[in-house]
Amino acid sequence: MTVKRRWIWAPIAILVIVGAIFAGMRTQAPEAASGFITDSDGRAIIAHGFNTANSAKSTDDGLPLFDEADLAREQADMGTNFVRFLISWRAVEPSPGVYDTKYLDQVAERVSWYEKRGYRVMLDMHQDLWGVGVRAKGEQVGNGAPGWATYFDDQQINQHDMWELYYLDPGVIRAFDNFWNTTGNHPELFDHYAGAWKAVAERFAESDAVVAYDLMNEPYGGTMQGPRFEAGPLTALYQHVADEIRSVDTDTWICLEPQAIGYNWGTPSGLGRVSDKREAGSRIAYCPHLYPLPMDLGSGYEGRNKKLVDATIEAWRANTLRTAERLGNVPIILGEFGLDTTKPGAIEYVNKVISVSHSMGAGFTYWSRDDGSWGPYESDGAPRNLVPAINLAYPRAVAGTPQAWTSEPDRVELTFIPDPDIAAPTEFQLPAGAFPHGATVEGGTIVGWDPQTRVLAVSVSGTESTTIVVSPKK
């Protein structure tokens, strides 16, 4: 998504919110996800990080304005362990059938920054408003798809003050319709998109750091919307891309997103199940986004609006758990949530979403790792209010199956079923300020502590459900 998100479709706002609330109450949802994305050691990964970054959408080379020193500061200040790293079709395949190996090498260089610090990476093929060919008065307003894959068919694109309104322009709608081939004119675009993903997967198949591929950011169906779009063209695309990825990469997780409009506000998904040709068991995950409509309309987290947002979050939680179950009891990662943190109640909202994601067995990546009111730092480098909100104690890699966990600045509690076949220890990320002298552990044995990275390693014997509590050492 873009840094400024204010959906203007206010006339449907109340209907969407009320519909989401009732949808969330429709049927019983699972209490939590039953699976987790795993690392090369077989440990469950608890994602705790950022999208990096919005700036990649508009740079000439498709890379974010972010260097290794920025990552080192992020790790020191907030103890993140995961990144949803933006890539784009226009950079991967700048002309039909030609893949830019220099670009992929530059992405790989940045992946190496994360790898040496113990991070896990999800590569996200990002788009908003289809692609770079969507322009108004000579300025780029879309991102993602290359110009050669953009067919407006002489339909109009108007000038708007709010970028979201471009989704309603005939030209943008036609570009999406041609991609999904609802026009019947461009079936080759599916193959190109899948081919671009195959090129990415072939480049990163052997990477221990890259654990997941997010197949498309916030899909939009053009003239086809809702369950018909999700169960039809969107599921078909995901299946085609998954098959191409598996022809060169049999291990990396494949993340699916629902249609953004509606689902981000708490309504159900009609996404169909995608089969994984991997012989050793399916590695499909579900990676939806959360942007409650009242806040997308520019309000803060307070008063009556707070009650509407809380109801939306609960509906979103239930719908997400139901969809993950229907897709095959797949793992969940909250791929995006965020807001202008100058708004009233903003940090309370961030705390709320993190707590809810943990309660449902999901990690998260916050939008985004850019400077300014939506990010952790000011443009002059000064830390913002988001830094302490993200800087929590949490389990980062679990040698078994997590059942529940809670994260606070100075305490973390994890209940899980240990897996004796996993040789690597369970790891916790601990904030420096709250754990200046290290930690004490109940329910396990400390087997490692790195005061520089603030990573605590703990071992547990047995196979019964175990609770580990980590507190500051006095």
VODONU-742442 format. One record per residue (C-alpha): x, y, z. Coordinates in steps of 0.1 Angstrom, whole numbers, plus 5000, padded with zeros to 4 digits. Layout:
BEGIN
XYZ...
This chain:
BEGIN
500050005000500950364998502050575027498950785026495850565025492450735027489750535009487250784997484350544991482650685023479050615011479750245015481750275047478950185072477649905051481149745048481749785086478449635096478749365071482249275084480949265120478149025111480448815089482848785118479948645139478648415111480248085121482747965148486348035138489347845151491047985181494448015164496347905134497547545135500747585114503747815111506247905084509547725093513247795089515847555075516147405110512447325111511747595138508547795137509248155126507448435145507648725121508249055137509349325113508749575085507849615049510949745032509949975017507450205001510350394985511050094962507850174942509150484926512950444923514350384889516050064899513149924919515149914951514250084984516150384997517550175025521150065032522949825055523450095082519650145083519149775089521849775117520050055134516649885130517949565146519549755175516549975182513649735176515049385175513249285143513848945128511748945095511249165065508649175037510949305010509349474980510249364945508449444913507549274880508749574860512249534875512349154872511149144836511849484820510949354785508949044775510848724784513948914795514948884831517249144847519948944865521649254877518449354895518149014911521749034921521149364938518149214956520348924967522949164980520349315003519048975013522648905024522449205048519549035065520948695064524148785083521948925111519748615113516648765097514248585075513048735042509648725024509948864988506749054979505849114942504349454948501749644928499349924934497150064906498549794884501849944871504250214861502250284829499450434850500350804849498451134852499751454838503051284832503551164867503650794878500850704901500850324897503650074904504449714899503749594863505949694834504749924807504749654781502249454801499849744804496849764780494450054785492650004752492250384749490350394782490650714802492850784833491851104851493651334875492851284912493951424945493551094963495450804947492850544956490350704932492550584903491150234909487850364896489250504863488350314831491950284820493150124853490149884853490949784818494549724826493549484853490849324831493449254804495749094829493148874844492048804808488448884815488649064781489948754764492648954747495848884766496148534780499948564776500148804806499548524831502348324816504748624818503848694854504448324863507648334844508948634863508248454895510048144882513148364875512948504911512548154926515448014906517648294919516748244955515947874958519147794977518848095001518348005037517348365044514448385019511748175034508648295016507348444983504248674985502748624950500948954946500349254967496649344973495149194942492349394924489949234900489049534878485349474867485249134885485049174922484448974954484348594957483848544919487148714913488948544942487748194935488248244897491048434881492948504914493148144925493948044889496948284889498148164922498047804911499847884879502548074897502947814924503447544898506147744881507947824914507947454923509647364890512747534904512247574941510747294962511247444997510347815000506847895014504348044990502148325005498648404991496748734996493048784993491449074974492349384993489149584989486749465015488949205031491349465045488249605062487149275078484949115052485248735042487348595014486348364986489948264977490147904965492547644977495947614959497647284957501347244963503246994941505946974968506446604976507546665012504246835022502447165013504147495021501347735013500648025037498048305040499248665042496348905044496449275053494449475079493349845074490049905092487950135070487250405097490950465100491550445062489050735061491450935082490150905118492150815149491650525173489350695198485750735209483050575187485550515160487550295183484550065189484050035151487749955146487749695174484749525159486449525125489549375139487549095155485749025123489049025104490548785129487648535126487648565088491348515086491348205108488448055088490148125055493447975067491647665078489747635045492947675026494347365044495147485079497947705065500147945085499248305087501448625085499848965088501649105058500649475063499049695089499950055097498750405101499850765105501150745141500451115147496751025149494951005183495350655199497750535172500150355194497350195213496050065180499549925171499649745204496149615198496949465164500249305176498449155205495649015183498048885157499948695185496748555199495848405166499248255160500448505134503548715130503449055113505249305091504349665097503849915068506450045064510250105069510150455055510750785073507850995084504650975102503950615092507450485100509850445130512050745123511851115112513551225080516451355102516851015118515251095151513250795165509550825166506850685189506650365168510150245179509150145215505849995203507749755180510649695205509049405224510449075239509148795217509948435206511648465172512148095164510447805182511847445182508347295181504747395177503747725194500447715211500348065226502648355235502448705249504948985243505749285265508749515267510149335298508548985297507748715272505748395278505648105253503647785255504647525229505047155222508747085218509946875188512946665198513946615162514846985159518447035170518447415170517247595202514247815207515248175205513848495221514548855211514949075241515049465242518249605255516649865278514449615296517149335298520349525305521949235324520448945305517548725314516248465338514248175324511547955339510647625321513847585301517647605302519647895288522047765262523148085246523048465250524348725225524349065242524949245209522049105189519949045222519148695212518548445240518748065232516747825253516547445253513647225266513646855272510646625266507646635242504946765265503447115263505847345280505647715291508747925291508748265309511648505302512248795326515049045331517948935352518349135383
